[in-house]
Amino acid sequence: MATPFYDAWQAAVKAKDVDAMSALMTDDFTMVMHSSGKSLSKEFVLSYYKGKFSKPEAPMEKQRCVAEAANVCVSHSFNKFPNGTVDAIMYVQHLKDGKCFRTETGSTSVPEDSPNFIK
């Protein structure tokens, strides 16, 4: 399965390159948080990542692209947060002309007795 958007996005995140991430997003990009329904602007999301990149990395495991097509990229990972909790994260990026115009996230708590819990 070809995953050009996913590969470019992951490379930008790995390099902590906010400018490369910005280039993969449309100007009118929005991110919708599934927990609150709140919409976040491109500027807010990029500022968040810039701050996140300046701190020690929180562990992410089993990152993978579930599916990618011309209009969507769906990825999944397990993330450990500073408070010690671990969540399974689904990241849905809606694409147009190779750029993301809308992201939706969903997360599920991973219990400590799960084989997917990050110690």
Secondary structure, 3 states (H helix, E strand, C coil): CCCHHHHHHHHHHHCCCHHHHHHCEEEEEEEEECCCCCEEEHHHHHHHHHHHHCCCCCCEEEEEEEEEECCEEEEEEEEECCCCCEEEEEEEEEEECCEEEEEEEEEEECCCCCCCCCC
